[in-house]
Amino acid sequence: MTAPAVAAQRSAPDPAWWADPYALALRHGKGPLFLRRADGWLLPLEVERWCAGTDAADRSVLSRCRGTVLDIGCGPGRLIAALAERGRGALGIDVAPAAVAQAVRRGGSALCRSVFETLPREGHWGTALLMDGNIGIGGNPSALLERVAGLLTPGGRLLVEAAPVEVDERCEVRLDDGRGTLGTPFPWARAGRRALLHHAGATGWRTARSWTVTGRHFAELVRVAPLHVAAPTGAPVCLGGAQ
C-alpha cells in the first residue's frame, strides 16, 4: 500500500471512541470484553489473541492468500502486519479508529472505513479476509458476501472464519466490558460452518476447501460470477475479531 493509504487514517479520532469498551480493551491489550444480546446472553471476545502475534490457525489462512489482500474488520492488525512482513500488498479496514491506529503502529496499512463504503481498488483485490467472526459484520452474512464479491478480481478468493458452533443467527448486540459499561447497539450475525457454506452457495460462491486448526473453522471461497451489489446504508461496526 502507498503512504497516502496509511496516512489517510492518521487524523485524531472522535474522543467518544476512546471511551468505547472496544477501544479501551485494545489500549490495554486484554479483556474482559463481550458481545451482549438484548436478552442478556454474552459472547466472550478474544482481545488478547487479537492483540498478540499470529498463531498456527492464522498462519494456515495467510498461507492461502493470493495477490493483494484486503482484511475486512482488521482490528489491531496482526494479520496485515504479518502480511507486510512477508512482503505482500495488504490493506486493513475497520470502523474503529483505535483499531486502525494500532494496526498502523504494528506496521500494517489500514483505513478507518466500513466495508459498505467506497474502498480502494474495488474489483481488483486478489484475496479478502473475514476472520475472527467478521462474517457477522452488518448483521446479514448474505449481504456481506455479495458486497465482498464486488471487491475481488474475477477468480479472487475469500478466506472466512465460521463460528465454532453450528449457529445461524442475526441479532442486535452491544459491547460490554463486564463492569457495567455498554457500547452503542449494532447489528451482528453468527454463522457456523454449515450456515456459512449455505450463505456462500446462495450468493454465488464456490467452496474450494474448508479446514480446522486448533478448534477454529475456515473456508476458502472462490468468486465464480460477478454480482450486482446494492450496498446497505449506514456504517456497520466491525470488530477486529469478534468477532
N, C-alpha and C positions, 0 to 999 in steps of 0.2 A: 504494500500500500504506500501511497505517496505521503509526504509530510503534511499536506493540507488535510488528508483524511484523518490524520491523528489530531492535528491542531484544531479541527472543527469542533471538538467537544471540550476544549480546554477552558472555556469561559466558566465563571463561578456559577455553581448550581443554585437553584432555589433553596434557601435555607430550610424550608419545610422538609426537603428530602433528607437532610442530615439528622432530623429528629424522628424519621420514619424507622420502625423496628428493623427493617431490612438493612437500611444504611448503617444503623448503629451496630448491627451484628457484623457487617462486613468490616467496619472500622476496627472492631475488636477481634475479628477472625474466628468468632465462635458464637454458638447459640447461648441459651435456647431460643429457637425461632420455630413457629408453627404456621401452617395454614389452618384457619378456623372457619368451618362452615357455620351457617346460621343456626343449625341445631346443636352447636357446641362441639361437634366432632373435631379432633385435632390431628393434623398430619405433621409429624416432625420433619424439619428441613435440615439437610446435612451441610451446615455452614462450614464446619471445619474441613470437610472434604473439598468443598468448592474453593476454599482459600489455600489449600495445600497444592502440591505438585500433582502431576498426572500419575494415575495408578495403572495397574495391568488392564483393567477394563477400559479406561480412557485410551490407552495405547493401542488396544485392539481396534478402536474406532479410527484413531489417527492414521493407522497403517493402511486404511481403506480409502483415505481421502485422495482424490484425483483433481488436478487442475487447481484453480484458485478456490478458496474455501470461505464461505460465509457462515459464521457461528451466530445463530439466532437466539437471543437471550444469553449472551456470553457471560453474564455475571462478572466476577472478579478476574476472569481472563486466563484461567490455567490452560485452556485448550489453544487459544490463539497465541499465547506466549510460547507454548511447546511447538506449534507450527512455525512460528517465527524463528525459533532456534534451529528448526530443520530446513530453513531457507525457503519455506513455502509461502506464497502470497495468500494472506488471510486477513479478513476483517471481521470484527465482532460488533454486534449491535445489541443495545439494551436500553430500556427507557429509564433506568435508574442511574442518575449522574454519579452516585457514589461507586457503583459497579464499574462504570466506564472509566472513571478516573483511576481506579485500582488496576483495571486491565491494562491501561496505558503505562502505569508505573511498572508493571511486570514485563514490559517490552512488547506488548501487542499493539495493533492498530484497532481502534474502536470508535464508534459513533454513538451518541445518545439519540436513538431513533427507534420507533416502532417498526416491526416488520410490515405493518399495513400502510406505512408511509412510503413515499418515493425513496428508492435506495440507489446507491451507485451500481453501475454495471448490471442493471436488470436484464435478465435473459442471457447472461454471459458467465454466470458462476458455474464452475465445474462440480462443486460439492457444496451442499448445505448441511448444517448440523442442527439437530434439535435434541439436545442432551438434557439430562437431569430433570425429566418430567416436562420439558418445554413444549411437548405436543399439546399441553393444556393452554398455551397462550391464546387469549381471546375467547376461551370457553367453547370453542367449536372446532374439533380436530379436522373435520372435512373442509371447512373454510380455510383453515391454516394450510392444509396440504395443497389445496388449489392455489393459494397465494404463492407458496414455495415453488410450485411447478412453473410459475411465470418468472421466477428469478433465475432459473437454471438454463444452461445451454441445452439444446436437444441432446438427449442421451445422458444428461447430467444425473447425479445421484444425490439422494437424501439419506443421511445416516441418522437414525432416530432411535431414541430410547423409550421403551414401553414401561408402564408401571410394573412393579414387581409382583402384583397380584392381578388376577383376571377381573377387570372392572371396566365399565364404560359409563362414565359419569360426567355430567355437566352441572355446574353449580356456581353460586356466588360465594367467595371466600374473603377473609381479611387476614392480614399478617398479625400475629400475636406473639409477643415476646415472653409470654409466660409470667409476666409480672404486672399485667393489667393494662399494658399499652397496646392499642389496636390500630392498625392501619386503615386506609380507606377501602371499602368493598370493591371488588373487581371480579369479572367472570373468569372461571377456570374450568379445566376439564382434566380427567384422568382416563387413560386408555391402556389396558393390559395388552399383552401380546396379541391375543385373538382379536380384540376390538380394533387395535391399531391396524392389523393386516386387513380387516374388513373395511375400515375407513379408507385405507390406501387403495384397495381394489376398486372401491366405488368412485374414486376421484381420478382414475386413470394412471395409477402407478403399478408397476410390476415389482414383485418382491424377488430380488436377486438372491438374497440369503438372509438368514437370521441366526443369531448365536447368543450364548450366555457366558458371561465371565463374572466370577465372584458374586453370583446372585443377581446381576444386572442383565436385563434383556434388551437386545438391539436388533434392528433390521436395517438392511440396505435396500432402498427403494430406487427404482430407475424410472425416470420420466419417459413415458412411451408415446405421448401425444401432447401437442400444445393445448392448453386450456384457456378459455376466456374467463378472466377473473374479475369480479366486481369486489373491490376491497371494502370491507366493513368500515363503518365510520368509527371515529374515536381512536384512541391510542391505548390498547390493552397493556396491562402491566406484564412485563416478562421478568421472571426471576432467573438469575443465573443458575439456579439449579433447583428449583422446586420439585424448583422444581420441583 
